Every structure is written in structure tokens, then in C-alpha cells.
Amino acid sequence: MSQTSILIFVSVILLIFVAFDSYFLIKWKKLVAIRQWNSLYFKIPLTLSILMLLLYTYVTFGRILGDEKSTSINVAFMITSIWYLPKIIIVPIMFFWDTIKTFFKLLRMLFTKKTLKSEIPVLKSRRKFVENVTWSFAGIPFLAAFKGIIHTAYDFKVHRVDLPLIKLSPEHIGLKIVQISDTHFGSFYSREPLLDALFTINNLQPDLIFITGDFVNFNPKEMDFGFDIMEKMKAKHGIYACLGNHDHYMSNEEHQYLLSFFDESPVRLLNNENKVININGKNINIAGVDNYGSRQTFGDFDKALNGLNNTDPTLLLCHDPTNWDRTIRGKRDVDVTFSGHTHGGQIGFDLIGKHYSPVTLAYKQYAGLYHDSDQFLYVNRGIGMSGPPIRLGVNPEITLFTLKTPEFLT
């Protein structure tokens, strides 16, 4: 994606936010007029809307064209997110309710007699009650957005997963692998959350660490902010990584700058290549592909898996989980695919024992463990954020895998 394409995309998003904000203001102005409140009740939100529009424009273009790690940009991004994001929920509900009211109003005009004057106070009282309830509920998304930005966004959760691999040697039973994904270093307002993540990872005492892409948002200079954190990660048998789609949203020169960070680091970048490691006298294949998906075709699966002994377990680092169905499952001899990319949707909720997120509309496999026969896919929810700096109902994830033998073989 070129910088021009990114600018067009964010401009469209900006127009959508302006449309939603305008609709919200129209509704608020109508309420102020009906209740005969002081005009300041409307003028103050209107002034804030104009300021937020200017602030969001500064944030959006500043993140792409300027220094994404600027403190002022990060603070402004949080403020504008709290202002705009709740309206993505509120405005469609208001629009739906207005449509229903208009429909029934037309029906009354066509099929009922004129309302008696004695009935008007009753209707006004009922309407006032409904409006009070509606505007009260409208405040809930703002509170949720505030919580998602201030608390959940940096509240790391460790997911513990057993991986029963049919090819696993007895020497590898109990091997521990930690996976993180989508670090998006530019989404962190300070180093403290990253230091918390580092402490958690090292405290798990992993044998291997996998990092499955999207180290940055758009700017390779984000690596300056967080890469030394990765250098301090400790894994007995190595740290391995692959690239994601955001790691290519830049010029070729900038991309080469990003790659230079891996040259002198303990993180081994597997860019359409593999590494055979020997642990306790037995081999494990670790392969990694460059990104394939999001209109990118940098990944070469045949090259990444070339020369591997299929009698040993093969662990593949592949950023985009859609490749599991398209390229891996039932097509290539890969035991486990470690992916990220989806962030678990960043926003979701649990209801009657089931998790719901808008991301399910775009991804069949979007979070957690999936399997087909003896092949597995794990989709990590990521530790950073893409787009609005918010997580609601979807905590940033550090995954601890423990390798084990399938029960039917024990």
C-alpha cells in the first residue's frame, strides 16, 4: 500500500467520522431546542466537534507523515478516539430508531384520526421518557471507550495452550513456546506496557519465542522505540520472527531500514526460509514466510518449506491466518501455523458462553486455536493495536504453548 493509498483511506475514514459527528449534533441540537435549554448546551459540543475534527486531522496525517512516537500525537489520538468511536455505535442506533419513528408516524397520518388535544400531554410525556432513556444509554459507549483505551489496551493476558503434535518426539514433550504478534510499536504511548510484557514473557521461561509480524504501523522508526525490548527477551533455543502486512506499508528504502534491525539482533527473521534446530538430540523444523495477504504477495511457501524433513514436526510462522485454509491445511505438511493479524478484532463481548466480534465478518479463524485432523492453527490477538488505540473485551495476548503427545498415543 503506497503512502497515497494510505492518505486516501484515512481521508475516507475522516469523512465518515465527520458525517457521524454531524448527525449526532443535529440530534443533540433538536433535544436542546425541545427542552428549551440554554444555547450553550449546543454551542459547546459544536465547538468541541470543530476542535476534534482539526485534532483528528493532525493526528491522522501526523502518524503517517511525521513522528508517530510524538507524545502530543499519542495523547491527541486517545482523546479523538474517545470522542469519535462511541458514535460508531450510537449513531446507527439513533438512525434506526429515527427510521422506525418516521415509519410509524406515516402510518398514523394515513390510517388514524387526528390526535385529540387531551392526548397531546400524554404523548409528550411518553416521548420525553423515551428520549431520556435513549440519551442515558448513549453515554455507555463513551464510558466503554474510555475503559478500553485507558485500561484494557495494556492489560496483557497470558493464554496457556497445549499442543498435541502427532510427530512429537519424547525428547520434546513439555517444550514451551511463547508467541507474541502485532507489536505495532507505534501504538504504545510509553515503554512501561512493553516492559510489563517483557517481564511476563521472560518469567514464563520459554524454550522458544515466536513473533508473527506487524512490528510497526507505517513508520520503520517505530522500531527504535521497541526493538531493544525484544533484544532483552530470553529463550533457551532462540527467538524467531516473520513479517506482516504493516511491515511493508512504506517505501523500499524504509523497508530496508526496518530489516536492518534484525541483522545484529538475537531475533532471527525467517523471510521465506527455515531453520532446523536440534533439541535434546531431535530436530524441529521452524519455517517463516513473508506476508501473503492484504493485497500483498511477498510470501513464498514452497521456498519457506524447502528441504525440510517431514518426519520431524514443522512449525510455521505466517502472519495472515487466511493462508491456513488457502495454502496450508491439507495442502502442505505443516503441523502448526502460528499467525496474528486480526488482533482478535480489538473489540468484542461475551454472551451466553460465546464470544462476538465484528472481525468474524472478515475472518473465519480470528482468535485462538483451530485444528483439522493433526494440523493446527493458532491466531494470536496481538499485543499492540492498529487504528484506534482501544481494546474492549479483547485483551492484548501473550501465548504460552506446551508441546505434548496426543492422548491416543499415550
C-alpha positions in Angstrom: 0.0 0.0 0.0 1.5 3.3 -1.1 1.5 6.4 1.1 -1.0 8.0 -1.4 -3.4 5.0 -0.9 -3.0 5.3 2.9 -3.8 9.0 2.7 -6.9 8.3 0.6 -8.0 5.6 3.1 -7.7 7.8 6.2 -9.4 10.7 4.4 -12.4 8.5 3.8 -12.4 7.5 7.4 -12.2 11.1 8.4 -15.3 11.9 6.2 -17.2 9.1 7.9 -16.4 10.4 11.3 -17.5 13.9 10.3 -20.8 12.5 9.0 -21.4 10.6 12.2 -20.5 13.6 14.3 -22.8 15.9 12.3 -25.8 13.5 12.7 -25.1 13.3 16.4 -25.0 17.2 16.7 -28.3 17.5 14.8 -30.0 15.2 17.2 -28.5 17.0 20.2 -29.5 20.4 18.8 -33.1 19.2 18.4 -33.1 18.0 22.0 -31.7 21.3 23.3 -34.5 23.2 21.4 -37.3 20.9 22.6 -36.1 21.2 26.3 -35.6 24.9 25.8 -32.1 24.7 27.4 -29.5 27.4 27.2 -28.0 27.7 23.8 -24.6 27.0 25.3 -25.6 23.3 25.7 -25.3 23.1 21.9 -22.6 25.7 21.2 -20.1 24.0 23.5 -20.4 20.5 21.8 -20.3 22.2 18.4 -17.1 24.0 19.2 -15.6 20.7 20.6 -16.6 19.0 17.3 -14.7 21.5 15.3 -11.7 21.2 17.5 -11.8 17.4 17.4 -12.0 17.5 13.6 -8.9 19.6 13.5 -7.2 17.5 16.1 -8.0 14.2 14.3 -6.7 15.6 11.0 -3.5 16.5 12.8 -3.3 13.0 14.4 -4.1 11.1 11.2 -1.7 12.8 8.9 0.9 13.2 11.7 1.0 9.5 12.3 1.6 8.7 8.6 3.8 11.6 7.5 5.5 12.6 10.8 6.8 11.1 14.0 4.3 8.5 15.3 6.0 8.4 18.6 5.3 12.1 19.3 3.7 12.4 22.8 1.4 15.0 21.5 0.2 12.8 18.7 -0.4 9.9 21.0 -2.4 11.9 23.6 -4.4 13.5 20.8 -5.1 10.1 19.3 -6.5 8.9 22.6 -8.7 12.0 23.0 -10.2 11.8 19.5 -10.8 8.1 19.8 -12.9 8.6 22.9 -14.8 11.4 21.0 -15.4 9.5 17.8 -15.5 5.8 18.4 -18.6 5.7 20.6 -20.6 7.4 17.9 -19.9 4.5 15.5 -22.3 2.6 17.9 -24.6 5.4 18.9 -25.4 7.0 15.5 -26.5 3.8 13.7 -28.9 3.0 16.7 -30.2 6.6 16.5 -30.7 6.4 12.8 -32.5 3.0 13.1 -34.8 4.5 15.8 -35.5 7.6 13.7 -36.4 5.4 10.8 -38.8 3.4 12.9 -40.4 6.5 14.3 -40.8 8.1 10.8 -42.4 4.9 9.5 -45.0 4.7 12.3 -45.6 8.5 12.1 -46.5 8.0 8.4 -48.8 5.1 9.3 -50.6 7.3 11.9 -51.0 10.1 9.4 -52.5 7.7 6.9 -54.7 5.5 9.0 -55.7 7.3 12.2 -57.8 10.3 13.1 -56.3 13.5 14.4 -55.0 13.3 17.9 -57.3 14.9 20.5 -55.7 17.8 22.4 -56.3 16.0 25.6 -54.0 13.2 24.4 -51.1 15.5 23.5 -49.7 15.9 27.1 -49.7 12.1 27.4 -47.8 11.7 24.1 -45.3 14.4 25.1 -44.7 12.8 28.4 -44.1 9.4 26.8 -41.8 10.9 24.2 -39.8 12.7 26.9 -39.3 9.5 28.8 -38.1 7.6 25.7 -35.7 10.5 24.9 -34.3 10.4 28.5 -33.7 6.7 28.3 -32.1 6.9 24.8 -29.7 9.7 25.8 -28.8 7.9 29.0 -27.8 4.8 27.1 -25.8 6.9 24.7 -23.4 7.6 27.5 -22.5 3.9 27.9 -20.3 3.6 24.7 -18.2 6.7 25.9 -17.5 5.0 29.2 -16.6 1.8 27.5 -14.3 3.6 25.1 -12.6 5.3 28.0 -12.1 2.0 29.8 -10.9 0.3 26.6 -8.2 3.0 26.0 -7.0 3.5 29.5 -7.2 0.0 31.0 -7.8 -2.9 28.6 -5.5 -1.8 25.9 -2.4 -2.6 28.0 -3.7 -5.3 30.3 -1.8 -8.3 28.9 -3.4 -11.7 29.3 -1.5 -15.0 29.1 -3.3 -17.7 27.2 -2.0 -21.2 28.0 -2.4 -23.7 25.2 -1.5 -27.4 25.0 -0.4 -28.5 21.5 -0.7 -32.3 20.9 1.6 -33.0 18.0 1.5 -36.4 16.4 5.1 -36.2 15.2 6.4 -35.0 18.6 9.5 -36.9 19.9 9.5 -37.9 23.6 12.5 -35.6 23.9 10.3 -32.6 23.1 7.4 -33.3 25.4 6.9 -30.3 27.7 8.8 -27.9 25.4 7.5 -24.3 26.0 6.9 -21.8 23.2 5.8 -18.2 23.7 4.2 -16.4 20.9 3.5 -12.6 20.6 2.2 -10.9 17.5 1.4 -7.5 16.0 3.6 -5.5 18.3 2.8 -2.2 16.4 5.3 -0.3 18.5 3.8 3.0 17.4 0.6 2.2 19.3 2.3 2.4 22.7 2.3 5.7 24.4 5.2 4.8 26.7 7.6 2.0 27.4 6.0 0.8 30.6 3.5 -1.6 28.9 6.3 -3.1 26.8 8.4 -3.6 29.9 5.5 -5.3 31.6 5.1 -7.6 28.5 8.9 -8.3 28.6 8.7 -9.3 32.3 5.8 -11.6 31.7 7.5 -13.3 28.7 10.8 -13.9 30.4 9.0 -15.0 33.6 7.4 -17.8 31.6 10.9 -19.2 30.8 10.2 -20.2 27.2 12.4 -22.6 25.2 11.4 -20.7 22.0 9.8 -17.3 21.3 7.9 -16.6 18.0 6.9 -13.1 16.9 4.5 -13.2 14.0 4.7 -9.9 12.2 3.5 -6.3 12.1 6.3 -4.8 14.2 5.3 -1.3 13.1 2.2 0.6 11.8 3.6 2.6 8.9 6.9 4.1 10.0 10.1 1.9 10.4 11.4 4.4 13.0 8.9 2.8 15.4 11.5 0.0 15.7 13.8 2.5 17.5 11.2 2.6 20.3 10.6 -1.0 21.0 13.2 -3.3 19.4 15.6 -3.2 22.4 12.7 -4.7 24.4 12.8 -7.7 22.0 16.5 -7.9 22.4 16.0 -8.5 26.1 13.7 -11.4 25.6 15.2 -14.7 26.7 14.5 -18.1 25.1 16.7 -21.1 25.6 16.7 -22.2 21.9 16.1 -18.9 20.1 13.7 -16.2 19.0 12.2 -16.4 15.5 10.0 -14.0 13.6 8.2 -13.3 10.3 7.0 -10.1 8.7 3.4 -8.8 8.5 1.5 -6.6 6.1 2.2 -3.3 8.0 5.9 -4.0 7.7 5.5 -3.3 4.0 3.4 -0.1 4.2 6.4 2.0 3.4 9.0 2.7 0.7 11.6 0.1 -0.2 14.3 2.2 1.4 12.3 2.4 4.6 11.6 -1.3 4.5 15.4 -2.0 4.2 15.9 0.2 7.3 13.3 -1.9 9.2 15.1 -5.1 8.1 18.5 -3.8 9.3 17.3 -4.1 12.9 17.4 -7.9 12.6 21.0 -8.1 11.2 22.7 -7.6 14.6 19.9 -8.9 16.9 19.1 -12.2 18.6 15.8 -12.2 16.7 16.1 -14.5 13.7 13.9 -13.2 10.9 12.6 -16.1 8.7 11.8 -14.4 5.4 10.6 -17.3 3.2 13.2 -19.6 4.8 13.5 -22.2 7.5 15.7 -23.3 10.3 16.2 -26.8 11.7 17.0 -26.8 15.4 18.2 -29.7 17.4 16.8 -30.0 20.9 17.8 -33.0 23.1 19.1 -34.8 20.1 15.9 -34.5 18.0 15.1 -32.0 15.2 12.2 -29.4 15.0 11.6 -27.5 11.8 10.8 -23.8 12.1 9.8 -22.0 8.9 8.7 -18.5 8.3 7.0 -16.7 5.3 6.9 -13.1 4.4 3.4 -11.6 4.3 0.9 -13.1 1.8 -2.5 -11.4 2.0 -3.9 -7.8 2.3 -3.1 -7.4 -1.4 0.5 -8.4 -0.8 2.2 -11.4 -2.3 5.6 -11.4 -0.7 5.2 -14.9 0.8 6.7 -18.0 -0.8 5.5 -21.1 1.0 7.4 -23.6 -1.2 10.6 -21.7 -0.6 10.0 -21.4 3.1 9.4 -25.2 3.5 12.0 -26.3 1.0 14.4 -29.1 2.1 12.6 -29.9 5.4 12.4 -33.5 6.7 8.6 -34.2 7.0 9.1 -36.8 9.6 10.0 -34.0 12.1 7.4 -31.6 13.4 7.2 -28.4 11.3 6.2 -25.1 13.0 5.3 -22.3 10.5 5.3 -18.6 11.3 2.7 -17.0 8.9 1.2 -13.6 9.8 -2.1 -13.8 8.0 -4.3 -16.7 9.2 -6.3 -16.8 5.9 -3.4 -18.7 4.4 -4.2 -21.7 6.5 -7.3 -22.5 4.5 -5.9 -21.2 1.2 -2.4 -22.6 1.2 -1.6 -24.9 4.2 -4.4 -27.1 5.6 -4.5 -30.4 3.7 -2.0 -29.0 1.1 1.4 -28.8 2.9 3.0 -30.8 5.6 2.8 -28.2 8.4 1.9 -29.3 11.9 1.3 -25.9 13.5 0.8 -22.5 11.9 1.3 -19.5 14.2 -0.5 -16.4 13.0 -1.7 -13.0 14.1 -3.0 -10.1 12.0 -6.6 -10.0 13.3 -5.9 -8.6 16.8 -9.0 -10.6 17.8 -11.0 -7.7 16.4 -9.7 -5.5 19.3 -13.4 -5.1 20.3 -15.7 -7.9 21.3 -18.0 -9.2 24.0 -19.1 -12.5 25.6 -22.7 -13.5 25.6 -24.1 -16.9 26.8 -20.7 -18.6 26.6 -19.9 -17.3 23.2 -17.6 -14.5 22.0 -18.8 -12.0 19.5 -16.7 -9.6 17.5 -17.1 -7.6 14.2 -13.9 -9.3 13.0 -15.8 -12.5 12.4 -17.4 -10.9 9.4 -14.0 -10.8 7.7 -12.1 -13.8 9.1 -13.2 -17.4 9.6 -10.3 -18.0 12.0 -9.8 -14.9 14.0 -8.6 -15.8 17.6 -7.4 -18.9 19.4 -6.7 -22.5 18.4 -8.2 -24.2 15.4 -7.4 -27.7 14.1 -8.2 -30.1 11.3 -7.1 -33.7 12.0 -3.4 -33.4 13.0 -2.9 -29.8 11.7 -3.3 -26.8 14.0 -3.6 -23.1 13.5 -3.3 -20.6 16.3 -4.3 -16.9 15.8 -2.7 -14.6 18.4 -4.7 -11.5 19.4 -1.6 -9.3 19.3 0.0 -7.1 22.0 -0.2 -3.8 20.0 -3.1 -2.0 18.3 -3.8 -1.0 14.7 -6.0 2.0 14.1 -7.8 3.4 17.2 -5.8 2.8 20.4 -8.6 0.8 22.0 -9.3 -2.8 23.1 -12.6 -3.6 24.6 -13.3 -7.2 25.6 -10.2 -8.4 23.8 -7.1 -8.1 25.9 -3.6 -8.0 24.4 -2.2 -11.5 24.3 0.9 -13.4 25.2 0.5 -17.1 24.4 2.3 -19.9 26.1 2.3 -23.3 24.2 3.3 -26.5 25.8 4.1 -29.4 23.4 2.6 -32.7 24.3 1.8 -36.1 22.8 -1.8 -36.7 21.6 -3.7 -38.7 24.2 -4.4 -41.6 21.9 -0.7 -42.2 21.6 -0.1 -42.2 25.4 
